[in-house]
Amino acid sequence: MHPQYQEAQKEILARAGESIIHPTLDRMRAAMDLLGNPQHNYRVIHVTGTNGKTSTARMIDSLLRERQLRVGRYTSPHLTSMRERIVIDGEPLSEQAFADLYADVLPYVRMVDEQHDVPMSFFEVLTVMAYAAFADAPVDVAVVEVGMGGTWDATNVVDADVAVVTPIAVDHTDYLADTPEGIAEEKAGIIKPNSVAILAQQTLPVAKTLLSHASAVGAEVAREGLEFGVVHRNLAVGGQQIAVKGLRAAYDGIFLPLFGAHQATNAAVAVAAVEAFAAPKEGEDGLDPELVRTALSAVSSPGRLEIVRTSPTVLVDAAHNPAGMAATGEAVRESFTFDRLVGVVAVLADKDAEGILEPLEPLLDEIVVTVNSSPRALPVDRLRETAEAVFGPDRVHAALRLDDAIDQAVALAERDAEFGGGGVLITGSVVTAGDAIHLLKKE
């Protein structure tokens, strides 16, 4: 690891973490002002929601780059490297570029720290870095994923041309409201006057909240299932074949190398977002269908039902809330056939562990509970107690380390299974997914 990058990473990690929220944009606005408001130098597509944000952002990025635009992408959290969060032209910043960027913005960050009672947080500093990097590149458009919520999220110092809202469910209740409509009210804050809001399928209370906000600020709205959506989808080797109705055209014959109905929905949302973004240039003709096919066939979404090993098949998935885990379960049932499937699960202490485990109960033959590398990880004994209440004691095993849990799960999956018919699903947290990828792919 480059020593300057290592030192920059260490200093950023020493700041208040992403789970420590101060609901104000004062520090971000102050930093942006000192830097000359770089976030206003390019157009923005802003993405919020509870699940599917990163996958959708990656699809939007791919579609835009296929249109020969220079694209910056900011997503969170990362799986294995902090550099994954800031991407230009489809590539994360190099270690040297990351270190140089941090050195460039650090004097301004320190000025903001001195002017405010609360220093800038981990996420705020990375957001400042992303916006500065995109201006310096320069990019034509930035695809920006909200960290948490919307209105008070550090990313929300932009006025996006297009605001994307992926499906909303209950999550982060320690920091956000405890109802979907309450969460929707916070997430609606990224929908700005004269923008276009692209809304994935939502429950009725959530849809009403989002539509009310969009109407109040004078934003145009396009809704999945009405103005756009998935027309049909079929399983295919390594993913699925889909057809999408866009805002201005229909697109068929699309191979999407990702698993699950939720990823097809993400693709439809991404296509609609890029259509809305491109409307001034392309009018009513829509996008080039071949461009859409090429862009989506090249999409990857690391840590989202990613196959990281075979014999037995080992899947890694970053689902970390009940709605996300339900979607993962449906995708596994649809796309894979296992004689035996064993889960490895580690979750964070502030998450709904029971709600995360329940969708897995009919899917898994056995489960190994463990911990990930986060200091916020739920202790093994507490997760085991919850798992035994859901699965019954006979199906639950425990390991104090993730690598031991994976080894145990592989042995359990191969027991009594036909040759190659066993599988392992590692899930429960983005941190768990990242740790597993690091262990199994040596990244």
Beta strands, then each sheet from edge to edge (+ up, - down):
strand 1: 43-48
strand 2: 71-74
strand 3: 86-88
strand 4: 91-92
strand 5: 141-145
strand 6: 162-165
strand 7: 196-199
strand 8: 220-223
strand 9: 229-236
strand 10: 239-245
strand 11: 250-256
strand 12: 306-309
strand 13: 313-316
strand 14: 340-345
strand 15: 366-369
strand 16: 396-398
strand 17: 422-427
sheet 1: 4+ 3- 2+ 5+ 1+ 6+ 7+ 8+
sheet 2: 9+ 10- 11+
sheet 3: 12+ 13- 17- 14- 15- 16-
end
